[in-house]
Amino acid sequence: MIIPNPNPTMSSLVSRSVAVIGAGAAGLSAALELRREGHDVVVYERETQIGGTWSYTSQTENDPIGLDPTRKVVHSSLYASLRTNLPREVMGFRVYPFVANRGHGRDPRRFPGHREVFEYLRDFAAEFELSELVRFGSEVWHVGLMDDKKWVVKSRNSSNGCDDGDQVYDAVMVCNGHYTEPRPAEISGIDEWPGKQIHSHNYRVPDPFRDQVRVVVVIGSSASADDISRDIARVAKEVHIASRSVQSEHLGKLAGHENIWLHSMINRAYKDGIVAFQDGNEVGADVILHCTGYKYHFPFLETNGIVTVEDNRVGPLYKHIFPPTLAPWLSFVGLPWKVVPFPMFEFQNKWIAGVLSGRIRLPSIEEMMTDSEAFTHHWKHLAFLSDILIKWGNLSFIGMQFEYDDWLARESDSPPTEEWRKQMYFVTGRRKRSTPETYRDHWEDEDLISLAHQDFKQHIRQASL
């Protein structure tokens, strides 16, 4: 709820010291909104540049499936051919529209490649002078609650491991992303299966599959599974996609492709190399590639058991942000997925910044806990009806993201999600399902594009004042 104060001034608000963990899209947005609200901000970033998962590297981990806890972790999960599956108009921050840049080396396509998103984030950071708030090359290894209810943050130099010392803050915002810790599928008999396994986190290019691999089984139904399957099909003899969500009428050879087949989920893997699917088909496979998502992972965070991650569910959290008994001094940004991420980060960060300053008041601990439990109960009921939802966990926001965003907007006294953005999102989803091969390069929503760019002009005009 907004505290009744029609014209709050900065002098009437409280400035807090806040540590932000991560300088990806969520962390950069957090830094902007916190500073706008008058807080003292420090952003910790283990890498030497901003961008988070949008900072591409060809480097992969020494454990291709990502299960070895001692492996050297590579943060980014981008593959070289990745293009956005949302149009730039929908994807960008509201405060800084993602308009086409036709400068040298830029990608003006409506569904650009990952490099263009990285450049957009660099432009965003430069526009609002956010890099000056970032401690680059500083890896946070411990965040803990002190006796006086403040938070101690311990970090070390990412390159040499030297201790950076301890810093104390009023609040901590966790913006470390959730596309780094692979969550491979559980497959009966996999321990005896002789082939190679890899998680999409460690996939970059199809070249390693050229001439050496005949048959690849890709598990998953996400955008990455679609992209990577087609990528690999250019060099491998056969690609077989195993998915929980494929309809029975779509099983078999994928239309328009001579070497891609759709199957139901894997039933079992055998020591002679055979992979059997639940639809009754079998293939002798060389590689199983898991496009099966990621685990929420906060190895640095110590909350004395208050916040837990069980079955890939983070909780308890009020509105998927605040642990009720630690609110507002600890918050998580960007946990929900199956969303339009950048605008959601903005909505969340505006709300958090306003709560920390005292401009927005949270309900009681009891009310927040009740709300969190009600959502968990509701989602478990839906998951009971759908095995897919069980596997996705309780932070998949299919069908509810805009309701959530608009609730945050009301609470922080911000404009709701633009109608054109919602409609463009839905149109894109329909076109992706009907024309998955071409939806990024052919579209018929010029009326929505016109509305978007009219809105962008207003944003740019306001930002220049």
Secondary structure, 3 states (H helix, E strand, C coil): CECCCCCCCHHHCCCCEEEEECCCHHHHHHHHHHHHCCCEEEEEECCCCCCHHHCCCCCCCCCCCCCCCCCCCCCCCCCCCCECCCCHHHHCCCCCCCCCCCCCCCCCCCCCEHHHHHHHHHHHHHHCCCHHHEEECEEEEEEEECCCCCEEEEEEECCCCCEEEEEEECEEEECCCCCCEECCCCCCCHHHCCCEEEEHHHCCCCHHHCCCCCEEEEECCCHHHHHHHHHHHCCCCEEEEECCCCCHHHCEECCCCCCEEEECCEEEECCCCEEEECCCCEEECCEEEECCCEECCCCCEECCCCCEEECCEEECCECCCECHHHCCCEEECCCCECCCHHHHHHHHHHHHHHHHHCCECCCCHHHHHHHHHHHHHHHHHHHHHCHHHHHHCCCECCCCHHHHHHHHHHHCCCCCCCHHHHHHHHHHHHHHHHCCCCCCCCCCCHHHHHHHHHHHHHHHHHHHC
